[in-house]
Amino acid sequence: MSHVTQSDLSRRDRAIMDARRSSELEGSQSTEATRQDQDEYVRGAIDLPQLGQRVRARYGLV
């Protein structure tokens, strides 16, 4: 993966927090496994396509 800047990390964190809040407002909550994947994305360990792939695979949507 290419270098992830502090600005990128801040944007990722905001996007994940917004997604989590949106789910909670709809009465749902992501699983612990999905939250761990989201945290890896925020830290820059994986990119957005990898995050999506993991979540889709978890629910058999590949």
C-alpha positions as CSV (number, residue, x, y, z in Angstrom):
1,M,0.0,0.0,0.0
2,S,1.2,3.5,-0.7
3,H,2.1,6.0,2.0
4,V,-0.9,7.2,4.0
5,T,-0.7,10.8,5.3
6,Q,-2.0,12.1,8.6
7,S,-4.7,13.9,6.6
8,D,-5.7,10.6,5.0
9,L,-5.9,9.0,8.4
10,S,-8.1,11.8,9.7
11,R,-10.5,11.5,6.7
12,R,-10.7,7.7,7.1
13,D,-11.4,8.1,10.8
14,R,-14.2,10.6,10.1
15,A,-15.7,8.5,7.4
16,I,-15.8,5.4,9.6
17,M,-17.2,7.3,12.6
18,D,-19.9,8.8,10.3
19,A,-20.8,5.3,9.0
20,R,-21.0,3.9,12.5
21,R,-23.2,6.7,13.6
22,S,-25.5,6.3,10.6
23,S,-25.9,2.6,11.3
24,E,-26.7,3.3,15.0
25,L,-29.3,5.9,14.1
26,E,-30.9,3.3,11.9
27,G,-31.0,0.9,14.9
28,S,-28.1,-1.3,13.8
29,Q,-24.5,-1.8,14.8
30,S,-21.6,-3.4,12.9
31,T,-20.2,-6.6,14.2
32,E,-17.0,-6.7,16.2
33,A,-15.2,-8.3,13.2
34,T,-16.3,-5.5,10.9
35,R,-15.3,-2.9,13.5
36,Q,-11.9,-4.4,13.6
37,D,-11.6,-4.3,9.8
38,Q,-12.8,-0.6,9.9
39,D,-10.1,0.1,12.5
40,E,-7.5,-1.4,10.3
41,Y,-8.7,0.8,7.5
42,V,-8.5,3.9,9.7
43,R,-4.9,3.0,10.7
44,G,-3.9,2.6,7.1
45,A,-3.3,-1.2,7.3
46,I,-5.8,-1.9,4.5
47,D,-7.3,0.2,1.8
48,L,-11.0,0.8,1.0
49,P,-11.3,-2.0,-1.6
50,Q,-9.8,-4.4,0.9
51,L,-12.3,-3.3,3.6
52,G,-15.2,-3.7,1.3
53,Q,-13.9,-7.1,0.2
54,R,-13.6,-8.3,3.8
55,V,-17.1,-7.2,4.7
56,R,-18.7,-8.7,1.6
57,A,-16.8,-12.0,2.1
58,R,-18.0,-12.1,5.7
59,Y,-21.6,-12.0,4.6
60,G,-21.2,-14.2,1.5
61,L,-21.6,-11.4,-0.9
62,V,-18.5,-12.1,-3.0
